Amino acid sequence: MAQRSPRRWSTRFGRWMSEFGVRRLATELKLRNQPTSAKAIHEWIAGRTAPTLGRAIVISEISGGSIRPEDIRQHGEQLRD
């Protein structure tokens, strides 16, 4: 099993994802008519891709405001810095 990159989990989005979980987010997105694969969510966490703005807004709603769409966008930028 690959080792977790600590940097991925140090951003606001990364910390939230670490607590919330990939499967749980995939389930919550599906319930909100935003089906997303676990693989796609892992790509977001790795900073290789990012969700659309609409999906990022839904994720923010799922988080109860703990993260904002900007936090999700900045996650990838912070990993590339």
LOMARBA-267202 format. One line per 10 residues: number of its first residue (from 1); their letters; for each residue z, x, y of N, C-alpha, C, CB. Coordinates in Angstrom, 3 decimals, always signed. Atoms other than C-alpha are relative to their C-alpha. Glycine has a CB too. Layout:
NUM = a = Z X Y Z X Y Z X Y Z X Y ~ ...
end
This chain:
1 = maqrsprrws = +0.000 +0.850 -1.183 +0.000 +0.000 +0.000 +0.000 +0.891 +1.240 +1.228 -0.964 +0.001 ~ +0.107 -0.789 -1.221 -0.925 +1.313 +3.441 +1.278 -0.121 +0.828 -1.217 -0.447 +0.826 ~ -1.192 -0.040 -0.852 +1.865 +2.307 +5.773 -0.278 -0.763 +1.298 +0.419 +1.475 +0.304 ~ +0.129 +0.702 -1.275 +2.425 +0.108 +8.826 -0.037 +0.998 +1.141 +1.154 -0.996 +0.197 ~ +0.056 -0.832 -1.195 +1.422 +1.728 +12.087 +1.049 -0.515 +0.983 -1.434 -0.011 +0.638 ~ -1.063 +0.479 -0.889 +4.540 +1.540 +14.287 -0.530 -0.473 +1.351 +1.022 +1.095 +0.216 ~ +0.546 +0.362 -1.306 +2.375 +1.293 +17.388 -0.451 -1.469 +0.042 -1.175 +0.919 +0.347 ~ +0.466 +1.387 +0.064 +0.919 -2.057 +16.267 +1.134 -0.991 +0.214 -0.668 -0.269 -1.338 ~ -1.134 +0.916 -0.032 +4.367 -3.562 +16.141 +0.871 +0.202 +1.235 +0.836 +0.171 -1.248 ~ -0.800 -0.275 -1.190 +5.592 -2.220 +19.485 -0.429 -0.831 +1.210 -0.085 +1.467 +0.340
11 = trfgrwmsef = +0.434 +0.845 -1.107 +3.582 -4.555 +21.722 +0.707 -1.349 -0.091 -1.544 -0.185 -0.011 ~ -0.638 +1.322 +0.010 +4.849 -7.983 +22.672 -0.594 -0.876 -1.110 -0.167 -0.693 +1.377 ~ +0.657 +0.779 +1.051 +2.267 -9.648 +20.399 +0.358 +0.553 -1.378 -1.532 +0.006 +0.196 ~ -0.329 -0.622 +1.281 +2.953 -7.169 +17.586 +1.412 -0.333 -0.452 -0.164 +1.502 +0.093 ~ -1.390 +0.332 +0.354 +6.705 -7.774 +17.708 +0.112 -1.453 -0.422 +0.947 +0.278 +1.182 ~ -0.046 +1.419 +0.348 +6.186 -11.532 +17.672 -0.628 -0.231 -1.372 -0.722 -0.845 +1.069 ~ +0.664 +0.161 +1.292 +3.747 -11.301 +14.763 +0.862 +0.533 -1.140 -1.351 +0.711 +0.009 ~ -0.863 -0.586 +1.019 +6.166 -9.092 +12.844 +1.074 -0.995 -0.429 +0.648 +1.292 +0.522 ~ -1.029 +0.997 +0.291 +8.773 -11.840 +13.064 -0.596 -1.293 -0.553 +0.804 -0.301 +1.255 ~ +0.584 +1.298 +0.352 +6.466 -14.858 +12.718 -0.728 +0.038 -1.334 -0.955 -0.454 +1.084
21 = gvrrlatelk = +0.718 -0.160 +1.265 +4.227 -13.642 +9.909 -1.434 -0.499 +0.025 +0.733 -0.707 -1.073 ~ +1.434 +0.314 +0.048 +0.527 -13.742 +9.176 -0.256 -1.330 -0.696 -0.766 +1.116 -0.716 ~ +0.227 +1.263 +0.735 +0.623 -16.532 +6.592 +0.449 -1.208 +0.808 +0.739 +0.021 -1.344 ~ -0.528 +1.121 -0.786 +2.739 -18.723 +8.801 -0.920 -0.311 +1.176 +1.424 +0.314 +0.507 ~ +0.912 +0.235 -1.119 +0.403 -18.226 +11.757 -1.291 -0.649 -0.495 -0.310 +1.321 +0.735 ~ +1.220 +0.596 +0.549 -2.648 -18.999 +9.598 +0.221 -1.484 -0.294 -0.439 +0.743 -1.285 ~ -0.325 +1.398 +0.308 -0.949 -22.204 +8.437 +0.099 -0.823 +1.275 +1.317 -0.091 -0.789 ~ -0.170 +0.727 -1.265 +0.030 -23.238 +11.968 -1.343 -0.200 +0.713 +0.976 +0.756 +0.921 ~ +1.319 +0.134 -0.630 -3.484 -22.564 +13.276 -0.833 -1.060 -0.717 -0.745 +1.355 -0.005 ~ +0.739 +1.005 +0.772 -4.991 -24.647 +10.476 +0.470 -1.408 +0.349 +0.165 +0.252 -1.509
31 = lrnqptsaka = -0.556 +1.309 -0.362 -2.656 -27.534 +11.341 -0.467 -0.463 +1.373 +1.516 +0.051 -0.031 ~ +0.475 +0.313 -1.364 -4.013 -27.359 +14.907 -1.519 +0.085 +0.095 +0.637 +0.957 +1.024 ~ +1.466 -0.016 +0.066 -7.658 -27.440 +13.794 -0.611 +1.290 +0.531 -0.558 -1.165 +0.771 ~ +0.475 -1.331 -0.372 -8.056 -23.702 +14.456 +0.070 +0.904 -1.223 +0.837 +0.591 +1.178 ~ -0.154 -0.791 +1.223 -8.451 -22.412 +10.884 -0.423 +1.458 +0.208 -0.818 -0.622 -1.133 ~ +0.211 -1.437 -0.150 -8.239 -18.625 +10.765 +0.491 +0.683 -1.265 +0.733 +0.560 +1.264 ~ -0.395 -0.698 +1.225 -8.130 -16.300 +7.786 +1.088 +1.030 +0.294 -1.218 +0.683 -0.649 ~ -1.015 -1.050 -0.125 -5.264 -13.916 +7.178 -0.672 +1.325 +0.351 +0.821 +0.137 -1.313 ~ +0.733 -1.235 -0.302 -7.849 -11.123 +7.281 -0.301 +0.109 +1.487 -1.304 +0.062 -0.803 ~ +0.291 -0.006 -1.439 -8.869 -12.108 +10.821 +1.268 +0.300 +0.799 -0.602 -1.359 +0.439
41 = ihewiagrta = -1.261 -0.240 -0.704 -5.225 -12.143 +11.927 +0.403 +1.465 -0.135 +1.118 -0.919 -0.547 ~ -0.293 -1.434 +0.182 -4.733 -8.670 +10.431 -0.900 +0.854 +0.900 -0.190 +0.411 -1.486 ~ +0.910 -0.716 -0.901 -7.771 -7.528 +12.447 +0.536 -0.054 +1.434 -1.434 -0.606 -0.070 ~ -0.602 +0.102 -1.337 -6.062 -8.812 +15.611 +1.167 +0.960 +0.119 +0.466 -1.444 +0.289 ~ -1.180 -0.867 -0.026 -2.866 -6.970 +14.743 -0.419 +1.462 +0.081 +0.877 -0.237 -1.247 ~ +0.492 -1.378 -0.016 -4.841 -3.776 +14.137 -0.681 +0.346 +1.319 -0.966 +0.224 -1.150 ~ +0.653 -0.236 -1.286 -6.476 -4.211 +17.551 -1.503 +0.159 -0.111 +0.577 +1.215 +0.644 ~ +1.440 -0.136 +0.189 -9.987 -4.190 +16.079 -0.764 -1.175 +0.582 -0.321 +0.140 -1.467 ~ +0.591 +1.197 -0.596 -10.739 -7.734 +17.235 +1.118 -0.756 +0.705 -0.710 -0.902 -1.082 ~ -0.988 +0.838 -0.686 -9.013 -10.387 +19.307 -0.425 -1.455 -0.148 +0.137 +0.395 +1.515
51 = ptlgraivis = +0.362 +1.418 +0.069 -8.840 -14.157 +19.091 -0.691 -0.433 +1.293 +1.254 -0.873 -0.260 ~ +0.608 +0.569 -1.199 -10.883 -16.239 +21.491 +1.111 -0.449 +0.948 -0.944 -1.193 -0.358 ~ -1.001 +0.458 -0.973 -9.119 -17.350 +24.658 +0.606 -1.323 -0.444 -0.629 -0.147 +1.404 ~ -0.517 +1.296 +0.458 -8.840 -20.882 +23.277 +1.004 +0.150 -1.124 -1.137 -0.889 -0.457 ~ -0.908 -0.219 +1.121 -7.229 -19.649 +20.088 +1.264 +0.714 +0.491 -0.696 +0.822 -1.118 ~ -1.169 -0.695 -0.554 -4.935 -17.310 +22.072 +0.926 -0.994 +0.701 -0.442 +1.111 +0.987 ~ -0.816 +1.040 -0.658 -3.765 -20.329 +24.082 +0.773 -0.790 -1.053 -0.896 -0.959 +0.851 ~ -0.673 +0.732 +1.082 -2.983 -22.183 +20.838 +1.120 +0.853 -0.595 -1.016 -0.405 -1.107 ~ -1.039 -0.896 +0.533 -1.076 -19.141 +19.536 +1.188 +0.032 +0.948 -0.556 +1.434 -0.216 ~ -1.075 +0.023 -0.985 +0.923 -19.099 +22.767 +0.821 -1.281 -0.134 -0.569 +0.124 +1.424
61 = eisggsirpe = -0.697 +1.272 +0.191 +1.755 -22.767 +22.233 +0.845 +0.036 -1.272 -1.007 -1.164 -0.061 ~ -0.739 -0.111 +1.262 +2.775 -22.063 +18.626 +1.266 +0.833 +0.205 -0.891 +0.631 -1.105 ~ -1.151 -0.886 -0.231 +5.089 -19.313 +19.905 +1.057 -0.646 +0.882 -0.460 +1.302 +0.634 ~ -0.941 +0.648 -0.913 +6.800 -21.787 +22.227 +0.099 +0.735 +1.323 +1.373 -0.093 -0.637 ~ +0.018 -0.752 -1.252 +5.831 -19.568 +25.143 +0.565 +1.407 -0.112 +0.760 -0.745 +1.034 ~ -0.535 -1.358 +0.185 +7.312 -16.404 +23.641 -1.038 +1.064 +0.317 +0.499 +0.183 -1.430 ~ +1.088 -0.900 -0.365 +3.925 -14.758 +24.032 -1.024 -0.805 +0.793 -0.653 +0.661 -1.270 ~ +1.032 +0.634 -0.829 +1.145 -15.502 +26.484 -1.363 +0.498 -0.474 +0.217 +0.314 +1.531 ~ +1.340 -0.490 +0.349 -2.610 -15.238 +25.996 -0.235 +1.431 +0.501 -1.069 -0.934 +0.579 ~ +0.150 -1.351 -0.549 -2.437 -12.119 +28.195 +0.646 +1.041 -0.915 +0.618 +0.078 +1.407
71 = dirqhgeqlr = -0.672 -0.920 +0.921 -0.004 -10.517 +25.741 -0.897 +0.316 -1.194 +1.339 -0.596 -0.482 ~ +0.891 -0.175 +1.145 -2.507 -11.039 +22.943 -1.175 +0.883 +0.395 -0.500 -1.368 -0.524 ~ +1.116 -0.818 -0.481 -5.373 -9.584 +24.986 +0.443 +1.426 +0.228 -0.582 -0.578 +1.289 ~ -0.499 -1.328 -0.306 -3.282 -6.637 +26.117 +0.368 +0.787 -1.263 +1.201 -0.105 +0.912 ~ -0.360 -0.662 +1.248 -2.236 -5.875 +22.531 -1.086 +0.998 -0.415 +0.227 -1.040 -1.113 ~ +1.102 -0.884 +0.389 -5.645 -4.468 +21.651 -0.207 +1.129 +0.991 -1.281 -0.791 -0.140 ~ +0.165 -1.027 -1.036 -5.905 -2.616 +24.960 +1.075 +1.075 -0.134 +0.054 -0.635 +1.408 ~ -1.095 -0.958 +0.129 -2.505 -1.005 +24.436 -0.180 +0.897 -1.213 +1.329 -0.729 -0.092 ~ +0.230 -0.824 +1.189 -3.510 +0.194 +20.984 -1.116 +1.010 +0.231 -0.339 -0.881 -1.201 ~ +1.114 -0.910 -0.283 -6.675 +1.784 +22.385 +0.341 +1.050 +1.026 -1.189 -0.772 +0.468
81 = d = -0.389 -0.979 -1.048 -4.866 +3.617 +25.216 +0.415 +1.318 -0.599 +1.143 -0.546 +0.858
end
